[in-house]
């Protein structure tokens, strides 16, 4: 029998714009790299950590407390890695790239 573990930790969303589409997508991609079953909870509501729409349904703004739960052989590693996604990235507000001249004040 495999060494199946359950690990759960509460994190505070530290991203200035909260858990919106971009970080939710990053979360889902990262969750897909683990064998464990991933769930994310806010209060009494729990959603599938591999579904962008489910994560967005939590409406997690900056300061929201979320619980990440993983059940499987890599549960501890999964929770730690996914918790990091809830922090503000280096470079500021979600490190949005500037698209070639659109909206950057360089119009003549």
C-alpha positions in Angstrom: 0.0 0.0 0.0 1.3 3.5 -0.8 2.1 6.1 1.8 -1.0 8.3 1.4 -1.0 11.5 3.5 -3.4 14.3 4.2 -2.0 17.8 4.7 -3.9 21.0 5.2 -2.7 24.6 5.9 -4.4 28.0 6.0 -2.9 30.8 3.9 -3.8 34.4 3.5 -4.2 35.7 0.0 -1.5 38.4 -0.3 -1.9 39.3 -4.0 -3.0 42.9 -4.3 -5.8 41.9 -6.8 -6.7 38.7 -5.0 -7.1 35.3 -6.5 -8.3 36.4 -10.0 -8.1 34.6 -13.3 -4.3 34.7 -13.8 -3.2 33.3 -10.4 -6.1 30.9 -10.4 -4.8 29.5 -13.7 -1.3 29.3 -12.3 -2.7 27.5 -9.3 -4.5 24.9 -11.5 -1.5 24.3 -13.6 0.7 23.8 -10.5 -1.9 21.5 -8.9 -1.8 19.3 -12.0 1.8 18.6 -11.4 1.0 16.7 -8.2 -0.6 13.3 -7.7 -2.5 14.4 -4.6 -6.2 15.4 -4.7 -6.3 19.1 -4.1 -9.1 21.1 -2.5 -9.3 24.8 -1.5 -11.6 26.0 1.2 -13.1 29.3 2.3 -15.1 29.0 5.5 -17.4 26.0 5.0 -17.1 26.0 1.2 -14.6 23.6 -0.4 -13.8 23.5 -4.1 -11.7 21.5 -6.5 -8.2 22.9 -6.7 -7.9 21.8 -10.3 -10.8 24.0 -11.6 -10.2 27.7 -12.4 -14.0 28.4 -12.2 -14.3 26.7 -8.9 -11.4 28.7 -7.5 -12.8 32.0 -8.9 -16.2 31.1 -7.2 -14.4 31.6 -3.8 -14.2 35.3 -4.6 -10.9 35.5 -2.6 -9.7 39.1 -2.4 -6.5 40.4 -0.8 -6.5 39.3 2.8 -8.9 36.4 2.4 -8.0 33.3 4.4 -8.0 30.1 2.3 -7.3 26.5 3.3 -5.4 24.2 0.9 -5.9 20.5 1.5 -4.1 17.8 -0.3 -4.6 14.0 0.0 -1.9 11.8 -1.5 1.7 10.7 -1.5 3.0 14.3 -2.3 0.5 16.1 -0.1 3.0 18.2 1.9 4.9 19.3 -1.2 1.6 20.2 -3.0 0.3 22.4 -0.2 3.6 24.3 0.2 3.9 24.9 -3.5 0.3 26.0 -4.0 0.4 28.3 -1.0 3.2 30.2 -2.6 0.9 31.1 -5.5 -1.3 33.1 -3.1 1.5 35.5 -2.4 2.2 38.7 -4.5 4.7 37.9 -7.2 8.0 39.7 -7.5 7.6 42.7 -9.7 4.4 44.1 -8.3 0.7 43.6 -9.1 0.7 40.2 -10.7 3.7 41.2 -12.8 1.4 42.0 -15.8 3.4 42.4 -19.0 3.1 45.7 -21.0 1.7 44.9 -24.4 3.4 46.7 -27.3 2.2 50.3 -26.9 -1.3 49.4 -25.7 -2.3 51.6 -22.9 1.2 52.6 -21.8 0.9 56.3 -22.6 3.2 56.2 -25.7 0.6 57.1 -28.3 1.5 60.1 -30.4 
